[in-house]
Amino acid sequence: MDSTAKVQTVDSSWSLPLPLKEYAMSRVTVYFYSDRWVPIKYCSLEKAILLHQKAYLEGKEILLFPSDLDPNQFSNSFN
């Protein structure tokens, strides 16, 4: 993965805008779901977005959560 990639803001009524540049270095946790949420990596939001895009292009689904949030502590409404 190229660490020189830039985070872009998208202004579209069809999708959620990407976070502002000042949040690009915020730490997040990358998860996938297999009977429960499984954390697979901690990284900056910028790198996590790039990882999400790469996974999406390969037909995989991963989700990003703030590093201080554990989705396993919520109800099954996410499933």
matplotlib code that plots the C-alpha trace (Angstrom):
import matplotlib.pyplot as plt

x = [0.0, 1.4, 1.8, 2.0, -1.7, -3.9, -7.3, -9.9, -13.1, -16.1, -19.1, -22.0, -25.6, -25.2, -22.5, -21.1, -18.2, -14.8, -13.4, -11.6, -7.8, -7.1, -8.6, -6.5, -3.9, -6.6, -6.1, -8.8, -9.3, -10.1, -12.6, -14.1, -17.2, -17.1, -19.8, -18.4, -16.4, -12.7, -10.1, -7.4, -5.3, -4.8, -3.7, -4.4, -7.7, -6.0, -4.4, -7.5, -9.6, -7.0, -7.2, -11.0, -10.9, -8.4, -10.5, -13.7, -12.1, -11.2, -14.8, -14.0, -15.8, -14.0, -15.3, -13.5, -14.2, -12.6, -9.9, -11.8, -15.0, -15.5, -18.5, -18.8, -20.2, -23.3, -26.4, -26.6, -28.2, -25.0, -25.3]
y = [0.0, 3.4, 5.6, 8.7, 8.5, 11.4, 11.4, 13.1, 14.7, 13.8, 16.0, 13.9, 13.4, 9.7, 8.9, 10.0, 12.4, 11.3, 12.8, 16.1, 16.1, 16.9, 13.5, 11.5, 10.5, 9.5, 5.9, 3.4, -0.4, -2.4, -5.3, -8.1, -10.1, -13.9, -14.8, -11.7, -8.6, -9.6, -6.8, -7.3, -4.1, -0.8, 2.1, 5.7, 6.6, 7.5, 4.1, 2.3, 4.0, 2.9, -0.6, -0.6, 0.5, -2.3, -4.9, -3.7, -4.0, -7.6, -8.4, -8.4, -6.4, -4.8, -2.0, 0.7, 1.8, 4.3, 2.5, 3.1, 1.5, -2.3, -3.2, -6.5, -4.6, -3.6, -5.6, -7.7, -4.8, -4.3, -7.8]
z = [0.0, -1.0, 2.1, -0.1, -1.1, -0.3, 1.5, -0.6, 0.5, -1.6, -1.6, -2.8, -1.8, -2.7, -0.2, 3.1, 2.8, 3.8, 7.0, 7.0, 6.5, 10.2, 11.2, 8.6, 11.3, 13.9, 15.0, 14.1, 14.3, 11.2, 11.8, 9.8, 10.9, 11.5, 14.1, 16.0, 15.2, 14.9, 15.0, 12.4, 12.4, 14.1, 11.8, 10.9, 9.4, 6.1, 5.8, 6.9, 4.2, 1.6, 3.0, 2.9, -0.8, -1.6, 0.2, -1.5, -5.0, -4.0, -3.0, 0.8, 3.4, 6.3, 8.6, 10.5, 14.1, 16.4, 18.4, 21.7, 20.4, 20.6, 18.4, 20.2, 23.2, 21.2, 20.3, 17.2, 15.4, 13.3, 11.9]

ax = plt.figure().add_subplot(projection="3d")
ax.plot(x, y, z, "-o")
ax.set_aspect("equal")
plt.show()
